[in-house]
Amino acid sequence: MVDVDTANMCSHLQKKLFEEDGMYHQLWLAMQNDPEITAVVRSRQLHVYRNGKKILVLAGKAAPKVIREDRLCAQIIF
């Protein structure tokens, strides 16, 4: 289960992640069920890691940035 500090997260990103009709909500649910995934909020963005290696950066208004190809990244609709 991934726990993140939402205090420093962009409000647009919070809506996309946590609201049921949000663009990244299914991704958030998948992250919750994957024990290899960790996430950290930096510069109001969510940095997602698998086994300590960064795979993805999610921002509120900007497009998601795929760092490494991963099955989690395949769930993002561009």
C-alpha positions, 0 to 999 in steps of 0.5 A: 500500500502506498501512502503519500503526503498530499499536503504538498501535492498539486490540487489538480493532481489530487483530483486526478488521483483520488476522485473516481472519475480522475484520469489517474485513479485506476493507476492509483488503485493499481499502485495500492495493490503492488508491494514493489511500488513506492511514491514520494511527492516532490515539487508538487508532483508524484514520483513513482518508484518500483524497487527503488528505481524511478519509473514515472512522474505524475504532475497535475497539469503537465503530461505524465513523464515515463522514465522507465517502461513498466506495466504500471505505465501501460495503464496511463491513457495519453 
